[in-house]
Each structure stands twice: as C-alpha cells, then as structure tokens.
C-alpha cells in the first residue's frame, strides 16, 4: 500500500529517535550492571528492549507503506554517573514524546489513522511508562539522597 510521502518521511525520522533511545538505554543499562546496580540495570534493559520494539514497529510500517526504512540513528548522550544517565534518558524521552505528538498530528492531517494509532500507543508508553519512571527516580534521589538511592538499586 503506497503511503503518504510526508508520513513515510516522518516515520523514518522517528526510527532514528527510537534507535538512539535503544542505544542510549543499552549503554546505560550496561553501565549500571557494571556498577553493581542490578535493579536499575533490569529496568533500563527492559526500556532498551521496548525502544527496539518501537523501532521495529516503525520499520514495519514504513515497509508496509512501500517506503525504505532509514536506519540512521540520532545522536546519543552517554551519562557519566547515575544522575547524569537518568537525566540524559529523561531528556531523550521528552524529545521523543514531542516528536511523536507532531507525528500524530501529521498522520491525522494526512488521513493515516493506522500510523496515528501506532504513534499514540508509543506516546502512551513514553509518557506513562518511560518518562514517569525516570521522573520518579530523579525525585527519589532528591528525597532520599543519592547514596540511599544507589543502595536501593543494588
């Protein structure tokens, strides 16, 4: 099925963001694992897998719309410690959320309701799961202190 070229181009741009999120979560999860922070490692590893599934869904949709997926990922920001990793991931999620919202609007305008619904689901994952959890971790660090937070993640 031939898709709207603007929608296909936009979906391709979103692939780059999801691939970047996947790779950023991958490096951060492995850093947490190396630091012995097994609880946060498991959560961020799970987030990495979800980002990979988001990229997969976008790739499949681009192919269905007879486009060629663009596999160039956006830049990533690798943290140096627990706080900078969490903040970098939250910054990325805010960026992805904004791009998804714009994509929902474009799909609506172009009458591609299947792509719109897919992006709305990804936006729900981003807002209600990824972003919320990251915001909560940063608040916990502020409330209980970094050392207590790190101890809770061992």
N, C-alpha and C positions, 0 to 999 in steps of 0.2 A: 504494500500500500504506500503510495507516494505521499509523504508528509509535507507540511508547510515548511519551506526552506528556512524561514526565520526561527521556527520552533526547533527544527533539527539543529541549526547552528547554536541555539541557546542550550539545548540538551547537551551538545558537545562541550560547550563551555562548562556546564555543570559537572561533566565527567572529570574534568581537570581538578575541580574543587574536591570531589569525593575521593579521587586518587591521592590528592595531597593530604586529606584528612586521614585516610587509611595509613599512609606512610608516616605521618606525624604521630599517630597513635601507636604504630608499630615501634618506632624508635623509643617513644616514651615508655611504652609497656616494658620493653626490654631493659631500659634503664632502671625502672622500678624493681624489676626482677633481680637485676644485678645488685641493687642496693638492699635486697632482702625484704622489700615491701610487697609481700605476696598478695595481700588483699587488693591493693590498688593496681597491682600488676594484672590480676584476674579481671578486674573491671575494665581497665583500659584495653586489655587484649580483646575482650568482648566488644568494646566500642570499635576497635580496628576491624573486627570481622563484620560488624554492621555497616561500616563505611564501605567495605569491599562489596557487600551485597547491594548497597545503594548504587555504587558504580556499575555493578553488573546489570541492575535493572535499567539504568540509563543506556548502557551499551546495547542491551537487547532491544530497547525501544527505538534507538537510532537505527539499528539494523532493520527492524520491522518497518520503519518509515522510509526505508531504502536510502539511508544515509551511510556515510562511512565514519565510524567512531574515531574521535580524536583522543589518542591515549597520552597526550602531553599533560602532565600534571602541573598544578600550580606550585609555587614555592612553599616550602615548609619552614616553620620556626621551631628549632630544637631548643628546649629548655636546658638549664644547667643544674637545676635543683628541683625539689618537689613543687615549690610555689611557682617558679617560672614555667615549669611544664604545665601545671594546671591553668595558669593564666594564658599561656600560648594556645592551649587547646580551647579554652573558652572564647578567646578572640577569634579563632578559626570558626567555631560553631556560630558565633554571632554573624560572621561574614557569610557563611553557608546559608544561614537562615534568611538573610536579606536577599541573597541571590535566588533562593527557592521561591520566596514570596514574589519576586519580579517574574520568575518563570511561570508561576501560577497565573499571574495577571496576563502575561503574553499568551499562554495557552488558551485562556478564557477568550481573549480578544480574537484569536485565530480559529476558535471553534474546535480545538483539540482537547476534548474533555477527558479522554483516557490518560493522556500525558499530564493534564492538570491534576487529576485524581492521584496519579502516582507521585507527583511532586508534593501534593498536600499531605500524603502519607509520610513522605520523607521529612517534610517540615514538622509534622507531628513528632516523629522520632527525635528530630533535632531539638525541638522546644521542650517536649515533655520528658525526654529521657536524657539525652546527652547534656544539653545546656543546664537543665535543672540540677542534675547530679554534680556537674562541675561547680556551679554557683554554690551549692550546698557544701562542697569540700572546702572552698575558699572561706566560707562563713565559719565552718568548723575550726579552721586554722586560726581565724580571728578570735573565736570564742574560747578555745581551749589551749591555744598556743601551738606553735609548730612542733615542738618536741613531743607533746602529748599526742598530737595528730599522727606523727610519724610512728610513735609506739603503737598506736591503734591499728596501723596498717601492716604491722609485722606478722 
